[in-house]
Amino acid sequence: MAIKRVIVSVIVALALTAPALAQDNAALTKTHIRLVKKYDDVAHISPQDYAALPTGSAAQTAVLFDIRGEQEFSVSHMPGAIHIDPKIKPADFIAQYGERLRGKTVVLYCSVGARSSKLANRVQDDLRALGSGPVYNLEGGIFKWHNQGRALEINGAPTRYIHPYNRRWGRMVNDQSAAQMRPQAEP
């Protein structure tokens, strides 16, 4: 009987929180659909599929780029991400990284995918001409990654915090207590 009450309690709790989570995820999904239409030549990779790619070793096949401002990156980023200024000129990106990406899968992300889709659209043909593997935008950006409870870091250490970009976009972060405009000390 006690187990039945626990199960019912869990179901009720999930039912009460599901609409809020669905609303946040719906906003990210809606944004992603707009980006797919706007940048129809850009391929997208889900957080699940990205997480399955080999990284962090000599066999690394994926290189991850964070296309957000320095302040955003300083709050948190995905493990192993290379910070890129969102205002970088495509020719400068190619000059700095093109040769190093030969044979590699390239994944770009930002908060929700707008800035990273824009850069992916501008550099993917040149990267492929230099021999890179596929070029992807991370579906839903770092917000979707964070909303799924996936790891973020700051200075090589785990963190729960995420920069909300602005108030409007920040509403797409499920855990509002984790949305911070400045780096935070971990408790």
N, C-alpha and C positions, 0 to 999 in steps of 0.2 A: 504494500500500500504506500509506503514512504517513497519507493522508487517511482511509482505512478505519479505522486505529487510533484516530485522533482522534474520529471519529464514534462508534465503539464506546465509547471512554472517556466521551464526553459522555452517551451513552445510559445507561451504567452509573452515572454520577454522578447523573443525574436519577432513575433508579430507586431509588438509595439515599436520596435526599433527599425524594422524593415522599411516602412515608408520613408523615414529620414534618409536611410542609406540609399534606397532606390532613387530618391529625389536627387541626391548628390551625384550618384552614378549616372542618372539620366542627363544631368547638366553636362557632365564630361562626355557622355555619348553624343549628345546633340552638338557639342563643340567639335568633337572628332568628325562627325558626319559633314559638318561645314568645311572642315579642313581637307577632308578627302575630296570634296567637290572642288574646292579652290585649287588644290595642288594635286590634280588627278594623275600626274606622272610619278608621284612619290609613293613608294611602297611603305607599308606600316607593319610593325611587329608588335605583337601583344606582350605584356609583361611576362606572361607564362612562357612564351616562346623565347624571349630574350634570356630569361633566367636559365633556360636549358642549354644555351650556347656555352662552349668552353671559354673560360676567361682566366686570367691571372696565372698563366704558366707559359712555358716555352711553346706549348701547343695552342696558345691563345689564337682563336680565330676571329674574335669580335673585339672591336675597339669602340669605346663608349665616349661620346662627347656631350658635355653639359653646355647648352646654349642659353645661359641665363646671365644676368648681371653679377658682378663680383659680390655684392651684398647678399644676393640670393644664395650663391654658391657657398658663402662663408657661414650661412646658417646650417646647411646640410646639402649633401649630394649623394648620388648613388655610388656604391663602392667601385673604385677604379676609374671613375669618370675624369676626363680631361676637360678643364674649363676653357671655354671659348667665348670671347666677347660677342654678344649677339650682333654687334655692328661690324663684325669683321667682313672685309671685302672677300668675295669668293676667290679671287686670284691670290690673295694673301693666305687663305686657308689651304688652297692647293699647293702653293709654294712651301708652306710650313709642314704640311702633313701628307701630301699626295704620295710621295715615294714610299713613306713608311706604311702606307695602307695597302700596298700591293698584296693581293691574295687574302686580304682581311675583310670580314664583314664589318660594315660601318653602321653604328647606331647613334642617332642624335636624339636628344630630348631637351625639353624646356619645362615650363610649368604644366601646360596643357597640350602642347604640340604646335602652336602657331609659329613661334620663332624658329624652332627646329625644322618644321616642314619647309619654311621659307628657305633656310640655308640648304637643306637637303635638295630642294628643287634646283638651286643655283649651282651646286657642286657635283651632283651625282654623275652627269655625263663626263665631266673631266676626270673624276675619280675612276670611273669604269675604263676610260681611255688609257689611264695609267696602270690598269690591271687590278683594281680593287675588286673585292667581291661585291655582294649586294649592299645597297645603301638604304637604310630604313629610318623612319621616324618612329619613336616609341609611342604607341597608341596611348592616349590619355596623359602622356608626359609623367613627370615625377609625382603629380597629384594622384594619378591612378595607381602608380607603384606604391605610394605611401598608403593610400586608402585600402590596398590589399594587404597591408601589414608587412610589407617587404622592407628589407634593411636599408637604412640611410646611415651616413657617417659624416663626421667632421674631424679633420686632422687625424684620420685613421681610426677613430674611436666611434662606436655606435652612438646614435642619437635618435630621439623620437621627434625632434623638431623639424619643421619645414617652413620655408618662407612662403607666404601666401600670394606673392606678387602684388596684389592690390585687394581691396575689400571685395570687389565684385567677383574676381576669380577665386579669391580665398574661400568663398562660400562652397567651393567644390572640394575642399579639404574636409573629410568626414570628422576628424578629431580636431575641433576648433581649439582645444587647449594646446595642441602641438603647433599651431600656426604662430610663428614669431618673426618679427621684422629684423631682429638682431641675433647674433649667436648667443646661446644660452648655456650656462653651466649645467651639466647633468646632475640630478639629485643623488 
